[in-house]
Amino acid sequence: MRSKNIILLKTLWQSTSQFNILRHSKDKSKRGKVIGNLVGMAVLYIMLMAFCIATCIGYGEMGIISEAPVLCALTISVLALILTFFKTNGYLFNFKEYDMLMALPFEAKTVAACKFLYMYLKSLPWYLCISVAMLVGYAVYEKPAVLVYPIWIVLALILPIIPMLAAAFIGFLIAKVSSGFKKKNIVQSLLLIAITMVAIFSRFFIESMFRNGKVEEVLTNYSALTDRVSGYYPPAKWFANAVNNASWLDFLLLVGVSAILFELIFIAVGRSYRKLNSSFKSHAAGRKYRMGAQRQRGVLNAIAFKEFKRMTGSSTYMVNTIIGDIILLIGGIIVLFINVDDLIKTITYDSPLTKEMICPAIPLIAYFMSGMVATTACTPSLEGKNYWILQSLPITKKDIYRGKMLFNMYLEVPFTVFGIICFSISARASFISTVLYLIFGLALCMFSTAWGCVCGVKHIKLEWENEVEVVKQGTALTLYLLPNMFVTMILIGLIVFLGTKMSGDLVVTILTVIALALALLSYMRVMKLAEKNRY
């Protein structure tokens, strides 16, 4: 059985490995994209390692470097939980190659377990960056025995398994619950979004624990705090004890519990695996269906409606693209019922900022959430093999991309407008300022849509085995997401600063003109790519 696991896992890995393209492909454009992607990921890994090493230096200077193993364990565990939670549905359920894999002589449990291990291998570089960087920082200050190094490395490979199993099991339960509904993917998406919202907004309750007169306790008794945290999560304590005290009992506990949980969870998952996947691949039909008048749409609206059906048919795609909009919707409602000044103090950690200073940044704050992920960055690639069908229709490439951009505007603009209006009412912005904010927000949506389409068309990837590779790990999405996120954060700080030196409305007007110009340039770039694109 173990040999079957290894064979299947090896096959899955080789079929999706980018290194195969470098080794065997003669297409320079494909090889260039792979190299660019690898370089980009290497930069992210280096940045993460630098941050972890800097954290360990801070711990060392404070004389609490012995707490670094606990921090390492908790960081890896949280990252593994988050990454797996959002990938489980795409990797374990309703995936593209399901029929082919289930036709092979493997048990359902084996297929599910190998898909899980494949997901583990895909995320392993992130975990290794954290563990290796923190091991370096720990070694510099603590100067541990030689035995500590292999213990740390081995257990760092085991650490992500328990939180990944927890996230996968939660995803399994969500899939099991949603499989009984007619609109399975929509229900599954809503459940995933609900759990995500609870996790995001719970941070404010956690922070309140440290704001109610407990700040001094946290600073003066940091060891007690980490012991308390590791007490709630035993694997972190086992890892720390195995490293700091060379405890073989804790070493065996972490390895043994991980192995036992792995077997138990996939025994449970294996029993319902075929049934769940069959349920997600089936479609309900109405008993009293009647053929009525067909609704006529224009070409662009028809493409936009097609994109809407594609989004609601995939929980991975839906959750990834509308999570920011949902956060903006909830945030807009919340600010109508609370004091804005208190909210600003909570978020900015009691900084001297006022709502008058923050007002000019309202459109950017709303856009930071609604423009988090543009559908246009991934929809060209999501077409996959269907792209050739779309190409065979009497529709120009320009119209195809215009329709995709129209859908993103339909999705993004209402949430942006709602958020800006709510924030403006709560901050008591003037009517003229609110109108300027709305125009700026629309300009940002136009830029987001066009720039996302540039990234999506320029780095289109039609050959993929799992939509997670496009929606969450695609080069196009990465090139859109990271620069957009960091530039927006910088602009928020800049507009707040400039608002103290000159009229906030004037600053907003200037940025609106810049956003419109960038949107126009991006749109023109999309049209040129539509002419040149060989796909």
N, C-alpha and C positions, 0 to 999 in steps of 0.2 A: 504493500500500500504506500509506503514512504517513497518507493522508487517511482510510483505513478504520480505522486505529488510533485516530485522533482522534475519529472519529464514534462508534465503539464505546465508547471511554473516556468521552466526553461523555454518552452514553446511560446508562451504568452509574452515573455520578456523579449525574446528574439524578434517576434513579429512586430513589436512596437518600438524597438530600440533605434534611436537616431544614429547610432554608430554604424548600423548596417548601411545607411544611406552614404555615410562617409567612405565606407569600405567598398561598396559595390556600385553606387550610382555614378554615372558619368555626366549627369545634368548639373552644370555649374551653378545654376540658380538655386536648385534644391540643396546642394552642398553649402552654398553661401548662407542660406537661411539657417541650416543646421549649425554652422559655425557661429553665426551671429547669435543664435539662441543660446548656445553653450557659453559664449563669452558673456552674454547678459546674465545668465544664471550664476556664472563664476563671480561676477561683480556683486551680486546679491549675497552670495555665500560669504564673500570676503567682508562685506559690510556687517553681516550678522556676527561673524567671528570677532570682528573688531569691537562691536558693541559688548559682546560677552566678556572679552578680555578686559575691556575698560571697566566693566562691572566688577570683575574679580580684583582689579587693581584698587577700586574703591573699597571693597571688602578688606583687602589686605592692609590698606592704610588705616582703616578703622579698627583693625585688630580682630576682625570676626571672620577671617578666611575659612575657619572650620565650618561655617554655615554655607559655604559655596556648594558642597555636594547636595544639600537640601534644595538650594535654589536651582541647581542644574536639573535635579529630578523633577521639580515642580514645573520648570519652564518647558522641558521636553514633554511632560505629561499633558500640560495645557495645550501646547501646540499640536500634539498628536490627537487630542480629543477634538479640537476645532477642525483640523484638516480632514480627519476621518468622517466627522459628522456631515460635512458638506459634500463628501465624495462617495459615501456609502451607497446612496441610491443609484448613482451612475455606474459604479463598479460591480455591485452585487446584484442589482435588480434591473430588469428591462434593458439590458445592454445589447449591443448590436450583434455580437457573435454568439448569442445564447443558443440558437438552434444548432449551430455547428458544434459547440462544446458539449451540449447535452447528447448529441448523437454519438459521441466517443464513448468507449467502454469505461466510464468513470462514474462513481456514485455522485449523487447530488451534493452530498456533504464534501466530497473531495473537490468538486468544482468550486463551491462556495469558499472553501478554505484557501484554495490556490488563488482565487480572485482577491481574497483578503491579503494574502502574502504578497501578491503583486502590488497591491496598493501600499503595503508597508515598504517594499523596495523602492517604489517611486518617491516616497517621502523621506526615505532614509538619509539622503544627503543633508537635509535640514537638521535632522536630529544629530548627525555626526558633527556638523559645524558647531552646534551648541556644546556638545559633550567634549570635543577635542579642545575648543577654545577655553572652556572653563577648566579643563584638566591642566592646560598650560598655565593659566593664572594661579590655580591651586598649587601646582608644583613649585612655582617661583617663590611663593610666600611660605608654604607649609613644609616644603622639602620632604615629602613622604618617602617611605620605604619603597624599594623597587617593586614589591609585590602589589602595591596599590595601583600601579599603572594598568596591568592586565585585568585586575578586578574592575576598575573604573570602565575600561573599554568594553569588556564583556557585558557588564550590567547595563551600560548605556545602550547597548543593542537590544537588551531585553526590556528596558524601561517603557518604550512606547507601546508595547503590546497590550498591557492591561487597559490603558485609556482608549486605545484603538478598538479593543474588544467591546468596551462599554459603549462607545459611539456607534459601532456597527450593530450592537444589539438594540440600541435605541432606534436606529434606522430600520432594523428588522421589525420592531414592534410598530413603528409608524407605517411601514409598508403593509403589515398584516391588518392593521385597523383600516387603512384607506382602501385596501383591496376589495372590501365589501361594498363600496360605493360605486355609483354609476360613473361619476367623474373622478376616477381614481387619482389621476395625476394632480388635479386641482386640489383635492382633499389632502393628498400627501404634501403638496407644496405649502398649503396653509398650516399644516401641523409643523412642518419644518420651520416656517417663518415664525410661528407662535413661540416655539421653544427658543429660537434665536432672539426674539424680542425680550423674552424673560431673562435670558442670559445677559443681554446688553444692558438693560435697565437695572438689573440687580447690582451692577457695579456701584450705583449711587448709594444703595443701602449698605454695601460693604464699606464704602468710604465713610459713611456716617458713623460707623463703629470706631473709626480712628479720629473723628472730629469732635466727638463728645467727651472732651477732656482726657482722651487716651493717647494724645500725641506724645507726651513726655514718656509715658510708659513704653510706647513703641520704640522710641529713640534710646532710652536708657536700658531697656531689657530686651534687646533684639533676639538673644538666644532663646528666651522664653517664648517669644512670638513664633519663631521658626519651629520650635518643639511642638507648639500648639497646632500649627498648620500640619506638620508631619504626622501628628497624632490623629488628625482627621483622614489622612491619606497614608496608610501604612507603607505602600511601596516606596515613598520618598524616605521614610524612616529606615527601611531596610537598606536602601542604597547608601544612605549617609552612614549608618552603622558599619556596613561592609567596608566602606572606604576609610572612615576615620578610625575604626577599632579592629579592622581586619576580622570581622565577625563572619565566620563561615555559615553559621546558622541563618543569618539574615540573607546571605548570598543564596543559599539553597531555598529559602522561603520565596524570594523574588522569582527565581527561575522556576521553582516547582509550582507556585500559584499561577504564574503566567501560562505554563503548559497545561495545567488542569482546567483553567478557565477556557483556554483555547479549545480543548476537546469538548467540554460541556456545551459551550455556546454553539459550536458548529454541528454538534449532534442535534441540538434543538432547531437550528436554522435548516439543516439538511432535511428534516422531516416535512417542512412546508415549502422548501425551495422551489420545486417544480410547480406546485400549485400557485405560489405567489407570482412567479414569472409568467405563467400561463394567463393568470388573471390580468396582469398589466398589459399583455400583448393582445388580449381579447377586447372587443368593443360591444357595448350594449346596443341593441336595436329596439326601437319603439314598436309596440304591437299594433298601434293604431296610426301608423304613418300614412299620410296622404300626400300625394304629389300636388303641390300648389304652384302658384305663379312664381317663377324664378326672379330673384332680386337682381337687378342689373347694376353693376358698379363700373366705374372707370378703371382703366388699367392700373393706375397707381394705387387706388383704393383697394382693388382686388389683390394686389401684391401685399399691401399692408394687412389686409384681412388674413391672407395666407400666413403671414408672419405671426399674427395673433394666435391662430390655430396651432402653429408650430410651438409657440411658447407655452400655451396651456396644455399641450400634449407631452411636455417634458418638465418634470419637477426640478431637475438639475438646472435647466435653462431658466425656468421661471423664478426659482429662488434666487439665483445669482444675479438676475437682472432687475428684480423689483424690490430687493431687500432694502436698498437705499431709499426708494420711494415710500415704502411702508414706515421706515424710521422717520422720514420727513412728515408723513401724515400724522403719526402719533405725536411727534414733537410739536407740530403746529397746533394740535388740539390741547396739549399740555400747557403750552405757554399762555393760552387764553385764560387759564385758571390759576396761575401762580404769579408771584411777584418777579418781574424780569431782573431787577437788581439782585435779588437773592439767587436767582439762577445763574447770573453772570459770576457772582462770587463763588458759587459752588464749582462751576466748570473751570474758572480761571484761578482757583485756589486763592481767593481773597485778594486778588489784584485790584488796583485802584481804577479799573475800567468802569465806565458808566454806560447806560443804555444809549445816551446821546452819542458817545464815541463808537459804539458798536453798530448803530443804525445803518451807516453807509455800507457795512459789510453784510447786511441781511441777504441780498441776492446771492452773494458768494457762499454764505453759510447754507442757504437752501440748495444751491447748485452742488455743493460738496456732497450732499446726500443723494439728490435726484440724478446727478450726473456721474455718480460713482462708477457705474458700468453702462456703457452705451450698447444697445442691442446690435448696432451696426458694426461693432468691432468683432462680433462672432458669427452673425447670421450668414455672411458669404461662405464661411467654412462649414457651417452647420448643414448646408445644402448637401454636402457629400456627393454621393452618386446621383442624387436627384437634381444636381446642378445641370447635368447634361439634358435632363428632361425639360428643365426650365429654359435652357438654351435653344431647344428645338421649337419652342413656341414663337409665334410671330411678334416677339417683344425685343426691343433693343436692350443692350446691356445698360445703357444710360437709364432707361425706364425701370429696369430691375433694381438698380441701386437707388433711384429716386423713390421707388415704392418702399424699399427697406428703410430709407431715411424718414419717409413720411410716418411709418409705423413708430419709429423711435420718438418722433415729435408728438404723436398721439399719446404715447405712453408717458413721456417725460414732462411735457408742458403743464398738464393739469395739476400734477403734484407740486411742481415748482411754483405755479401761480398760487395754489392754496397755501403753501408754506410761507411764501413772501407776504401774502395778505395777513395771515395769522401773526407772523412775527411783527409786521408793521403795526397792526392793531394793538398788540401787547406792548410794543415799545412806544406807542402813541406818536408814530411818525406822521408828518403832515400829508395832506392829500397829494400835493405835487411830488413830494419825495417818494410816496408809495407808487405813484405812476412811473416815476423814473426807475424805481427798483424793479417794477414789473417788466419794463422795456429791457433793462439790463439782464433780467432773468431769462427772457425770451431769446436775447442775443446769445447768452451762454448756452442755452439749449440748442440753438442752431449750430454753434461752434462744436458742441459735444457730439451732435449727430454727424456733422460733416467730417470732423477729425476722426471719429470712431470708424466711419466708413473708409477713410483713407487707410487707416491701419488694417481694417478687415480685408480690403481688396489687395493692398500691397503685400500682405503676408497671408494670403488665402491658403488654406490647407484642406484639401478635399479628401485626402486619404487618411482616415483615422478609424480606430477600432472602437473608441468610446468617446461620447460627446464631452466627457469631462476634460479630455485632452484639448478641446477647443474652448469650452465655456470657462474653464478654470486655469488651464495651463498653456493656452495658446500664446504664441508670440505676439499676435495682433492685440490680444487683450492686455498682455503685459505692457506693451509699448503705449497703449492708450491709458491704462489704469495708473501706473506709477508716476509718469510725468504730470498727468492731469491732477492727481491727488496732491503731490508736493507743490506744484505751481499754485494751486488753489489755496493751500495753506499759507504760502508766502504772500499771496495777494491779499488774503484776509488781514494778515498783520500789517501789510503795507497800506491798505486802505484805511485801517484804523489810525495808523500813524499820520497819514496825510490829512485825515479828517480833523486832526487837532491843529493843523497848520493852515488849512484853507476850507472853503465850503465843501461839505460832504456831497451835496448835489452835483457840484462841478466835477468832483473826482469820479462820481458814478457816471456822469455823462461822458467823460473822457474814456473811461474803461469800456463803456457801451460801444463807442465808435471803434475802439480797438478790437473788441470781441466780434463785432459785425464784419470788420475787415478780415479777421482771421477765419471767420466762418465762410466768407465768400471765397477766400483763397483755397480753403480746404475743399469746398464744393467744386471749384474749378479743377482742382487736382483729382478729385474722384472722377469727373467727366473725362479727363485725359487718360486716367488709368483704365477706364471703361473701354476706350478706343485701343489702348495698347495691350491690355490683358489678353493673354493667349488662351485663358480658360473659357 
